[in-house]
Amino acid sequence: MSEAQRLSELRIVLMGSRFAGKSSSGNSILCREEFDWKRSAQCVKRHGEAADKHITVIEDPGWWRNYTVEFSPELLKEEILLSVSLCPPGPHALLLVIRVDTVFTETERKAVEGHLGLLGERVWSHTIVLFTRGDSLSDTSIEQHIESEGQELQCLLDKCGNRYHVLNNNSRDHTQLLEKIEETVAQNYAGHFELDREILQEVKERRRAEEKRAEERMKRMKKQREIIRSQMSHTQRLSELRIVLMGSRFAGKSSSGNSILCREEFDWKRSAQCVKRHGEAADKHITVIEAPGWCRNYTVEFSPELLKEEILLSVSLCPPGPHALLLVIRVDTAFTETERKAVEDHLCLLGERVWSHTIVLFTRGDSLSDTSIEQHIESEGQELQWLLDKCGNRYHVLNNNSRDHTQLLEKIEETVAQNYAGHFELDREILQEVKERRRAEEKRAEERMKRMKKQREIIRSQMSHTQHLSELRIVLMGSRFAGKSSSGNSILCSEEFDLKRSAKCVKKHGEAADKHITVIEAPGWWSNYTVEFSPELLKEEILLSVSLCPPGPHALLLNIRVDAAFTETERKAVEGHLGLLGERVWSHTIVLFTRGDSLSDTSIEQHIESEGQELQCLLDKCGNRYHVLNNNSRDHTQIKQLLEKIEETVAQNNVRDDGHGSQSPRSSIGSSRSIDSGVLKRFGSIEVYPPSLSGDDWSDTSSLGSSVHGSL
């Protein structure tokens, strides 16, 4: 590149996820503190002089690194599209900011590609990957980091024409980066990036229309509040307020409760039960109930029965009933049709009258910066607007980093006035029915716990004279997203299994509780797909899984999430897929409940009893063997107890095999011991089977040679 081709001006757009280091990078490029670290919902534009050039830098608002583009708010997507028009005629380069000190996952790659993809396919020829936190590399080269990270990062760099730079934001040396930007311009024939004019015009027109509607909405709300306040002027102010917080998980209910009560009353641990707290604020006694949250993309039929009961019971915990229900929704993520249905379904458990007592409480308000909540509402579209209409256009935005809640309390009082000074009260018959059901479930849960304890005591007494196993072989089975990989990591006390799905079985080894442990993770099925809808490859892997730890597994751990409903369809899916291994598989199966942290102080037995017959039927099929696991905790006690239960299962099967508790040399899933040569040809080499088992040892083609020492 000749001296004549050197640019006297550079226009740059910084893009990337939140906390990636965009502001710091902008400051490094401009050699001074032009960008502050506060998040903004709008692009920020700054100018400066560096290396004899006039430099314009645009910083885009960031997306959440683990959220693909469909989960980002419309306002963010619009800002990404508008950013490239803020430095006309267009940016010379887009710097895609990625931290070098964190793993770059498949989800993050998809998030990057989705957000930059909004600008069209040409954007990639103008993009340079800018690695931040370069000081953390020490004497490791950026190339070594790239190669060690694997295909996700390498795929992204290929997409960007292998253009990258590593920046240490503690140092202000940016000469090489500016040179690379000029080289990128040269590669693009001295051209800049320009968004398709029709797309840009459409975005600008949409933004103007949204701003106009936002202004109208603000005026309507103001007028509505003035009318209510005028009607309240002659009434007595409330000395007490009773509030119920509802919403999906991670929406910010606990933080909102703390903001309302002006102190840390609610902790951020999830609970399967309602939490009740009291406090004084604005000369009022305030009672706040936090109901447990649902998964934001789960409609009510996928929520556990225990959660539905808690939602119904929540409104009875502040008698005679709450003055308002605050429906908590995050402002920094998209509000989708699925989320709207989830909200509608869960609140409708309380009856149609609930909507007249509901205020939408937007959290993460700090992410809006100087953008109004009305503009966010108008940009998000009809799903959010429908919800607000349903709630009588009552809403409030809360910045949980600030404890100013005066306006929120005023809006609650206005809601009470709209409801003729009345509170919300659930139909008494429904409430009575729920309370009776809960009492019956708690009684049955206690009985189940006693039965399990007695059952284990009998087995342990039979084991007292037998030798404990020095080796355990385990197969993990279950649907996708059930937590098999996390369970495997918990059992082996190390990150042996990654969370990427695989179409094949994965085998890992480790040491735990003075035992050599082999764990096989079988690929998962879709929880709502029965076996006839699963691909043949998956069925083959399920059949092969039990042969990968010869002479066979001591137990199969059937992973089931405790934070989601267990439906009839899911039961049929489980029975169909495990049924491929033959009827005897059930005597070797333990149900392993994952996401145990969501139960909090609720017993697993209470969850089982509340879920009903589908789950109970499955547990009966497994001989009432189950264990609950919190995969967020590496508590060795829970793993020790699980391994003990596996040994007890082995002991039970030894008694069953020979009638008096001695260890039988081998037994198989199925009624006999042969593998049809056609089956072997179909599933691959016979080398996966124990050499001691010759073809003459088997006589039934219904099972795929899943033999076990003292087990399957």
C-alpha positions in Angstrom: 0.0 0.0 0.0 1.6 3.3 -1.2 2.0 6.5 0.9 -0.5 8.1 -1.5 -3.1 5.5 -0.5 -2.8 6.3 3.3 -6.1 7.6 4.7 -6.3 10.9 6.5 -9.6 9.8 8.2 -10.8 6.5 9.6 -14.4 5.7 10.5 -14.8 2.7 12.9 -17.8 0.9 14.4 -17.3 -1.2 17.6 -19.5 -4.2 17.9 -19.8 -7.1 20.3 -21.5 -8.5 23.4 -21.8 -6.7 26.7 -18.7 -6.6 28.8 -16.5 -7.5 25.8 -14.5 -4.3 26.2 -15.9 -2.0 23.5 -15.7 1.2 25.6 -12.2 0.4 26.7 -11.2 -0.3 23.1 -12.7 3.0 21.9 -10.7 4.8 24.6 -7.5 3.0 23.5 -8.1 3.9 19.9 -8.7 7.6 20.7 -6.0 7.7 23.4 -8.3 9.2 26.0 -11.4 8.5 28.1 -14.1 9.4 25.5 -16.4 6.4 26.3 -17.7 5.7 29.8 -18.5 2.2 30.9 -22.2 2.7 31.5 -24.3 0.7 29.2 -26.5 2.5 26.7 -29.4 1.4 24.6 -28.2 3.7 21.8 -25.1 4.1 19.8 -22.4 6.4 21.1 -20.3 8.5 18.7 -16.9 10.0 19.5 -14.1 11.8 17.6 -10.4 12.2 18.1 -7.0 12.5 16.4 -4.4 9.7 16.3 -1.5 8.8 14.1 -2.1 11.9 12.0 -5.7 10.9 11.3 -9.1 12.1 12.2 -10.8 9.1 13.8 -14.5 8.6 14.3 -15.6 5.8 16.6 -19.2 4.5 17.0 -19.9 2.1 19.9 -22.9 -0.1 19.4 -24.9 -1.2 22.4 -24.0 -4.8 23.1 -26.0 -8.0 23.1 -25.9 -10.8 25.7 -23.2 -13.2 24.6 -25.3 -16.3 25.2 -28.4 -14.8 23.5 -28.9 -15.4 19.8 -30.4 -12.5 17.8 -34.0 -13.6 18.2 -33.7 -13.0 22.0 -32.4 -9.4 21.6 -34.8 -6.5 21.9 -35.9 -4.8 18.6 -34.4 -1.5 19.8 -30.9 -3.2 19.9 -31.4 -4.6 16.4 -32.4 -1.2 15.1 -29.3 0.4 16.7 -27.0 -2.1 15.0 -28.5 -1.3 11.7 -28.4 2.5 12.3 -24.8 2.4 13.7 -23.2 2.2 10.2 -25.1 5.3 9.1 -23.7 7.5 11.9 -20.3 8.0 10.3 -21.3 8.9 6.7 -20.7 7.7 4.0 -20.0 4.5 6.1 -17.4 2.9 8.3 -14.0 1.7 7.0 -14.1 -1.2 9.4 -16.2 -2.9 11.9 -14.3 -4.1 14.9 -15.9 -7.2 16.4 -14.8 -7.1 20.1 -14.2 -10.5 21.8 -12.6 -11.2 25.1 -9.5 -13.4 25.0 -9.9 -14.5 28.7 -13.2 -16.4 28.3 -14.1 -19.4 26.3 -15.7 -18.8 22.9 -18.7 -21.2 22.6 -21.0 -22.3 19.8 -23.7 -20.2 21.3 -21.5 -17.1 21.3 -20.5 -17.7 17.7 -24.2 -18.0 16.7 -24.9 -14.8 18.6 -22.2 -12.9 16.8 -23.2 -14.2 13.4 -26.9 -13.4 14.0 -26.3 -9.9 15.1 -23.7 -9.0 12.5 -25.8 -10.8 9.9 -28.5 -8.1 10.3 -26.2 -5.9 8.2 -26.0 -8.3 5.3 -23.4 -10.8 4.0 -21.0 -8.0 2.8 -20.3 -7.0 6.4 -17.8 -9.8 6.9 -15.3 -8.4 4.3 -15.1 -5.2 6.4 -14.9 -6.9 9.8 -11.8 -7.4 12.0 -11.9 -9.5 15.2 -10.5 -7.4 18.0 -9.4 -9.5 21.0 -9.5 -7.6 24.3 -7.9 -8.4 27.7 -4.7 -9.2 25.7 -2.7 -8.8 28.9 -4.2 -12.1 30.2 -2.3 -14.0 27.4 1.0 -13.1 29.0 3.7 -14.8 26.8 1.2 -16.9 24.9 0.6 -15.8 21.3 -2.9 -14.9 20.0 -2.4 -17.6 17.3 -1.8 -20.2 20.0 -5.0 -19.0 21.8 -7.0 -19.3 18.5 -5.8 -22.8 17.8 -6.5 -24.0 21.3 -10.0 -22.5 21.3 -11.1 -24.8 18.5 -13.5 -24.7 15.6 -16.0 -22.1 16.8 -13.5 -19.3 16.9 -11.6 -20.5 13.9 -14.9 -20.6 11.9 -15.6 -17.0 12.8 -12.1 -15.9 11.8 -12.4 -17.6 8.5 -15.7 -15.7 8.0 -13.7 -12.5 8.7 -11.0 -13.3 6.2 -8.6 -14.2 9.0 -8.4 -10.6 10.1 -7.7 -10.1 13.8 -5.8 -8.0 16.3 -5.2 -8.4 20.0 -5.5 -5.3 22.2 -4.2 -4.8 25.7 -6.5 -2.0 26.9 -4.1 -1.3 29.8 -1.7 0.0 27.0 -2.6 2.7 24.5 -0.4 1.4 21.7 -2.8 1.1 18.7 -0.5 1.7 15.7 -0.8 -1.8 14.4 -4.6 -1.9 14.7 -4.9 1.3 12.6 -2.5 -0.2 10.0 -4.7 -3.4 9.8 -7.8 -1.2 9.3 -6.1 0.5 6.4 -5.1 -2.9 5.0 -8.8 -3.9 5.2 -9.8 -0.8 3.3 -7.3 -1.7 0.6 -8.6 -5.2 0.4 -12.0 -3.7 -0.2 -10.7 -1.6 -3.1 -10.5 1.6 -1.0 -14.2 1.2 -0.2 -16.2 1.5 3.0 -19.1 -0.5 4.3 -22.5 0.8 3.3 -25.8 -0.7 4.3 -28.4 -1.2 1.6 -30.2 2.1 1.3 -33.7 0.6 1.2 -33.1 -1.3 4.5 -31.6 1.9 6.1 -34.6 4.0 5.0 -37.0 1.4 6.3 -35.3 1.3 9.7 -35.2 5.1 10.0 -38.9 5.4 9.1 -39.8 2.7 11.6 -37.8 4.5 14.3 -39.6 7.8 13.6 -43.0 6.0 13.8 -42.0 4.3 17.1 -40.9 7.6 18.6 -44.2 9.2 17.7 -46.2 6.4 19.1 -44.0 6.4 22.3 -44.8 10.1 22.8 -48.5 9.4 22.4 -48.3 6.4 24.8 -46.5 8.6 27.4 -49.3 11.3 27.1 -52.0 8.7 27.5 -50.4 7.2 30.6 -49.9 10.7 32.1 -53.6 11.6 31.4 -54.8 8.3 32.8 -52.8 8.8 36.0 -54.1 12.4 36.4 -57.7 11.2 36.2 -57.0 8.5 38.8 -55.2 10.9 41.1 -58.0 13.4 40.9 -60.5 10.7 42.0 -58.1 9.8 44.8 -57.7 13.3 46.2 -60.6 12.9 48.7 -59.7 9.4 49.8 -57.4 8.3 52.5 -54.0 7.1 51.7 -53.1 3.5 52.4 -51.0 2.8 55.5 -50.3 -0.7 54.3 -49.5 -2.3 50.9 -49.5 -6.0 50.1 -47.6 -7.0 46.9 -47.0 -10.2 45.0 -44.1 -10.4 42.6 -44.5 -12.8 39.6 -42.6 -13.5 36.5 -40.2 -15.9 34.8 -36.9 -17.0 36.3 -34.1 -14.5 36.2 -36.6 -11.7 35.5 -35.4 -9.8 38.6 -38.1 -10.5 41.2 -35.7 -10.8 44.1 -33.9 -7.6 43.2 -37.3 -5.8 42.8 -38.4 -7.0 46.2 -35.2 -5.7 47.7 -35.6 -2.3 45.9 -39.2 -2.0 47.2 -38.2 -2.8 50.8 -35.0 -0.7 50.5 -32.8 -3.6 51.9 -31.6 -7.1 51.0 -34.5 -9.1 52.2 -34.7 -11.6 49.3 -31.6 -13.6 48.2 -31.1 -14.6 44.6 -31.3 -18.4 45.1 -34.2 -19.9 43.3 -36.9 -21.4 45.5 -39.7 -23.8 44.7 -41.8 -22.0 47.4 -43.1 -18.5 47.9 -41.0 -16.2 50.0 -42.6 -13.6 52.2 -40.9 -10.5 53.6 -42.0 -7.3 55.4 -40.6 -3.8 55.7 -41.4 -0.1 56.1 -41.2 2.4 53.2 -42.8 5.8 52.4 -44.6 5.7 55.8 -46.3 2.4 54.9 -46.0 -1.2 56.2 -45.2 -3.2 53.1 -45.6 -7.0 52.7 -43.9 -8.5 49.6 -44.5 -12.1 48.4 -42.1 -13.5 45.8 -43.7 -16.4 43.8 -41.3 -18.9 42.3 -40.7 -18.2 38.6 -41.4 -20.2 35.5 -39.1 -20.8 32.6 -39.7 -17.9 30.3 -40.1 -20.1 27.2 -42.3 -22.7 28.9 -46.1 -22.4 28.7 -48.1 -23.5 31.7 -48.5 -27.1 30.6 -44.7 -27.6 30.8 -44.4 -26.1 34.4 -44.3 -28.5 37.4 -47.5 -28.9 39.4 -45.6 -27.6 42.5 -45.0 -24.3 40.8 -48.7 -23.9 39.7 -49.8 -24.6 43.3 -47.4 -22.0 44.6 -48.7 -19.4 42.2 -52.2 -20.1 43.4 -51.2 -20.1 47.1 -49.1 -16.9 46.8 -52.1 -14.6 46.8 -53.3 -16.1 50.1 -50.1 -15.4 52.0 -50.9 -11.7 52.6 -54.5 -11.9 53.8 -57.0 -10.7 52.9 -55.2 -10.5 49.5 -52.6 -8.4 47.6 -53.3 -4.9 46.5 -51.3 -5.5 43.4 -49.5 -8.2 41.4 -46.2 -6.9 39.9 -45.5 -8.9 36.7 -41.7 -8.6 36.4 -40.3 -8.5 32.8 -36.7 -7.7 31.8 -36.3 -4.8 29.5 -33.0 -6.0 28.0 -34.3 -9.0 26.2 -36.9 -9.6 23.5 -40.4 -10.2 24.6 -41.5 -13.0 22.3 -44.8 -14.6 21.5 -43.8 -17.7 23.5 -43.0 -15.5 26.5 -46.3 -13.7 26.2 -48.2 -17.1 26.2 -46.2 -18.2 29.2 -47.1 -15.0 31.1 -50.8 -15.2 30.1 -51.1 -18.9 31.0 -49.4 -18.7 34.4 -51.4 -15.6 35.5 -54.6 -17.0 34.2 -54.3 -19.8 36.8 -55.5 -17.0 39.2 -58.6 -16.2 37.0 -59.5 -13.4 34.7 -59.9 -10.8 37.4 -56.1 -10.9 38.1 -55.4 -8.5 35.1 -57.2 -5.6 36.7 -54.7 -5.8 39.7 -51.6 -6.3 37.6 -48.8 -3.8 36.9 -46.0 -4.7 34.5 -42.7 -4.0 36.2 -39.8 -3.7 33.8 -36.4 -4.5 35.3 -32.9 -3.8 34.2 -34.0 -0.2 33.5 -30.4 1.0 33.6 -29.8 -0.7 30.2 -32.2 1.7 28.6 -30.0 4.7 29.6 -31.6 7.8 28.0 -34.2 5.8 26.0 -37.7 6.0 27.3 -39.6 2.9 28.4 -42.3 3.9 26.0 -39.9 3.7 23.1 -38.9 0.2 24.1 -42.5 -0.8 24.3 -43.3 0.6 20.9 -40.2 -1.0 19.3 -40.9 -4.4 20.8 -44.1 -4.8 18.9 -47.5 -6.3 19.4 -46.7 -9.1 21.9 -45.6 -6.7 24.6 -48.3 -4.1 23.7 -51.0 -6.8 23.9 -49.8 -7.6 27.4 -49.9 -3.9 28.5 -53.4 -3.5 27.1 -54.4 -6.6 29.1 -53.0 -4.9 32.2 -54.9 -1.6 31.6 -51.7 0.1 30.3 -50.2 0.0 33.9 -46.4 -0.3 33.9 -43.3 1.0 35.6 -39.6 0.7 34.9 -37.2 -0.1 37.7 -33.5 0.3 37.9 -32.6 -2.2 40.6 -29.2 -0.5 41.0 -31.2 2.5 42.4 -33.5 2.2 45.3 -35.9 5.0 44.3 -39.4 3.3 44.4 -41.7 6.3 45.3 -43.4 6.3 41.9 -44.0 2.6 41.9 -45.8 2.8 45.3 -47.9 5.6 44.0 -48.9 3.5 40.9 -49.9 0.7 43.2 -52.1 3.0 45.2 -53.6 4.2 41.9 -54.3 0.6 40.9 -56.1 0.1 44.2 -58.2 3.2 43.5 -59.1 1.9 40.1 -60.3 -1.3 41.7 -62.6 0.7 44.1 -60.2 0.4 47.0 -60.3 -3.4 46.7 -57.6 -6.1 46.8 -57.3 -9.2 44.7 -58.8 -12.3 46.1 -58.7 -15.8 44.7 -61.9 -17.8 44.4 -62.3 -19.5 47.8 -63.3 -22.9 46.4 -60.2 -22.9 44.2 -58.0 -21.9 47.2 -59.5 -24.5 49.5 -59.0 -27.2 46.8 -55.3 -26.3 46.4 -54.7 -26.3 50.2 -56.3 -29.7 50.6 -54.3 -31.1 47.6 -51.1 -29.7 49.1 -51.8 -31.3 52.5 -52.5 -34.7 50.9 -49.2 -34.4 48.8 -47.1 -33.6 51.8 -48.6 -36.6 53.7 -47.9 -38.9 50.7 -44.4 -37.4 50.3 -43.6 -38.3 53.9 -44.8 -41.8 53.4 -42.8 -42.2 50.2 -39.7 -41.0 52.1 -40.2 -43.6 54.8 -40.7 -46.4 52.3 -37.5 -45.4 50.5 -35.6 -45.3 53.8 -36.9 -48.7 54.8 -36.2 -50.2 51.4 -32.6 -48.9 51.6 -32.1 -50.2 55.1 -33.2 -53.7 54.0 -30.8 -53.7 51.1 -27.9 -52.3 53.2 -28.4 -55.1 55.7 -28.1 -57.7 52.9 -24.9 -56.0 51.7 -23.2 -56.0 55.1 -21.3 -59.2 54.5 -20.5 -58.6 50.8 -17.5 -56.8 49.4 -18.1 -53.2 48.2 -17.2 -52.6 44.5 -13.9 -50.9 43.6 -15.3 -50.1 40.2 -18.6 -48.7 39.0 -19.8 -48.5 35.4 -22.6 -46.1 34.7 -24.7 -45.1 31.6 -26.4 -41.8 31.5 -29.6 -41.6 29.6 -32.4 -39.1 29.1 -33.8 -36.5 26.8 -31.9 -33.6 25.4 -31.2 -30.7 27.8 -32.0 -33.1 30.7 -28.5 -32.5 32.2 -26.7 -35.6 31.3 -23.3 -33.9 30.6 -23.5 -31.9 33.9 -24.4 -35.1 35.8 -21.4 -36.9 34.3 -19.2 -34.0 35.4 -20.6 -34.0 38.9 -20.1 -37.7 39.2 -16.5 -37.5 38.0 -15.8 -34.3 39.9 -14.3 -32.7 36.8 -15.3 -31.1 33.5 -15.0 -34.3 31.5 -18.1 -33.9 29.4 -18.7 -30.7 27.4 -22.2 -29.4 26.9 -22.3 -29.7 23.2 -24.7 -32.3 21.9 -23.2 -35.4 20.3 -24.9 -37.9 18.0 -22.7 -40.6 19.5 -22.0 -42.0 22.9 -19.2 -40.3 24.9 -17.1 -42.4 27.4 -15.1 -40.9 30.3 -13.2 -42.2 33.3 -12.4 -40.9 36.7 -11.9 -41.6 40.4 -14.5 -40.9 43.1 -15.2 -42.2 46.6 -12.2 -44.6 46.3 -13.6 -46.2 43.1 -12.7 -46.2 39.5 -15.7 -44.8 37.7 -16.6 -45.2 34.0 -19.4 -43.0 32.7 -21.0 -43.4 29.3 -23.3 -40.6 28.1 -25.8 -41.7 25.5 -27.2 -39.1 23.1 -30.6 -37.7 24.1 -34.0 -37.9 22.5 -36.5 -35.0 22.2 -38.6 -35.1 25.3 -41.9 -34.8 23.4 -40.9 -37.4 20.7 -41.8 -41.0 21.3 -39.3 -43.6 20.1 -40.9 -44.1 16.7 -40.0 -40.5 15.8 -36.3 -40.8 16.8 -33.7 -41.4 14.1 -32.3 -44.9 13.7 -28.8 -43.6 14.5 -30.0 -42.5 18.0 -31.6 -45.9 18.6 -28.4 -47.7 17.6 -26.4 -45.5 20.0 -28.7 -46.3 22.9 -28.3 -50.0 22.2 -24.5 -49.7 21.8 -24.1 -47.6 25.0 -24.4 -50.5 27.4 -21.6 -52.4 25.6 -19.1 -49.6 25.9 -18.1 -50.4 29.5 -17.6 -54.2 29.4 -18.8 -56.5 30.7 -21.7 -53.9 31.1 -23.0 -51.1 33.3 -23.9 -51.5 36.9 -26.6 -48.9 36.5 -28.4 -46.7 34.1 -29.1 -43.2 35.4 -32.3 -41.8 33.7 -31.9 -38.0 33.8 -35.1 -36.0 34.3 -35.3 -32.3 35.0 -37.0 -31.4 38.3 -37.9 -27.9 37.1 -40.2 -28.9 34.3 -43.5 -30.9 34.1 -43.2 -34.6 33.5 -46.0 -35.3 31.0 -47.6 -38.4 29.6 -45.7 -37.8 26.3 -42.4 -37.6 28.2 -43.2 -40.8 30.0 -44.0 -42.6 26.8 -40.7 -41.2 25.3 -38.7 -42.5 28.2 -40.4 -45.9 28.2 -40.0 -46.3 24.5 -36.3 -45.4 24.3 -35.3 -47.4 27.4 -37.5 -50.2 26.2 -35.1 -50.8 23.3 -32.8 -52.4 25.8 -35.5 -54.9 26.9 -37.7 -55.3 29.9 -34.9 -56.1 32.4 -33.4 -52.7 32.0 -35.9 -51.3 34.6 -34.4 -53.3 37.4 -31.0 -51.5 36.8 -32.4 -48.0 36.3 -32.2 -45.2 38.8 -34.1 -41.9 38.1 -31.7 -39.1 38.5 -33.4 -35.8 39.0 -31.4 -32.8 37.8 -31.7 -29.1 38.5 -32.1 -30.0 42.1 -31.2 -26.4 43.1 -34.6 -25.2 41.9 -36.3 -27.3 44.6 -34.6 -25.2 47.4 -36.0 -26.5 50.7 -38.7 -28.6 49.1 -38.2 -32.3 49.2 -37.9 -34.4 46.0 -40.7 -36.6 47.4 -43.1 -33.6 47.5 -42.2 -32.8 43.9 -42.9 -36.5 42.9 -46.3 -36.5 44.7 -47.3 -33.2 43.2 -46.4 -34.2 39.7 -48.9 -37.0 39.6 -49.3 -40.4 38.1 -47.0 -40.1 35.1 -43.9 -39.6 37.1 -45.0 -42.0 39.9 -45.7 -44.7 37.3 -42.2 -44.3 36.0 -40.7 -44.5 39.5 -42.7 -47.7 40.2 -41.3 -49.2 37.0 -37.7 -48.3 38.4 -38.4 -50.0 41.8 -38.8 -46.6 43.4 -35.0 -45.8 42.9 -34.3 -42.1 42.6 -31.8 -39.5 43.5 -31.8 -35.7 43.2 -28.7 -33.8 42.0 -27.7 -30.2 42.1 -25.2 -29.9 39.2 -24.3 -26.3 40.2 -22.8 -27.7 43.4 -19.9 -30.1 43.5 -20.9 -31.3 47.0 -19.2 -34.7 47.4 -22.0 -35.9 49.8 -24.6 -36.0 47.0 -22.3 -38.0 44.8 -21.3 -40.3 47.6 -25.0 -41.0 48.2 -25.7 -41.6 44.5 -22.8 -44.1 44.3 -24.2 -45.9 47.4 -27.6 -46.2 45.7 -25.9 -47.7 42.6 -24.2 -50.3 44.8 -27.5 -51.0 46.4 -29.0 -51.5 42.9 -26.2 -54.0 42.1 -26.9 -55.9 45.3 -30.7 -56.0 44.5 -29.9 -57.5 41.1 -27.5 -60.0 42.6 -30.3 -61.3 44.9 -32.7 -61.3 42.0 -30.3 -63.2 39.7 -29.3 -66.1 42.0 -31.9 -65.9 44.9 -29.4 -65.6 47.8 -27.2 -62.6 47.2 -24.1 -64.0 45.7 -22.7 -62.2 42.7 -23.7 -63.9 39.4 -21.0 -63.8 36.8 -23.0 -62.0 34.2 -26.6 -61.3 33.2 -28.1 -59.5 30.2 -30.9 -57.2 29.3 -33.3 -59.6 27.6 -34.3 -63.1 28.1 -31.1 -64.8 26.7 -27.6 -64.4 25.4 -27.0 -64.2 21.7 -26.6 -61.5 19.1 -27.8 -62.2 15.6 -25.0 -61.7 13.1 -27.3 -59.4 11.1 -27.7 -57.2 14.1 -23.9 -57.1 14.6 -23.4 -56.2 11.0 -25.9 -53.4 11.3 -24.4 -51.9 14.4 -20.7 -52.5 13.7 -17.8 -54.6 14.9 -18.1 -57.3 17.5 -15.0 -55.8 19.1 -17.1 -53.7 21.5 -18.2 -56.9 23.3 -16.2 -58.7 26.0 -13.9 -61.3 24.4 -15.1 -63.9 27.0 -18.6 -63.8 25.4 -18.5 -66.0 22.3 -21.4 -66.2 19.9 -22.5 -69.4 21.6 -23.2 -67.5 24.9 -26.1 -65.7 23.3 -29.4 -66.9 22.0 -31.8 -64.0 21.6 -31.7 -61.2 19.0 -34.1 -59.0 20.9 -31.4 -57.3 22.9 -28.0 -56.0 21.8 -25.7 -58.0 24.0 -25.9 -55.6 27.0 -24.2 -57.8 29.5 -23.3 -56.7 33.0 -21.2 -58.0 35.9 -23.7 -58.3 38.7 -26.0 -56.0 36.9 -27.6 -55.6 33.5 
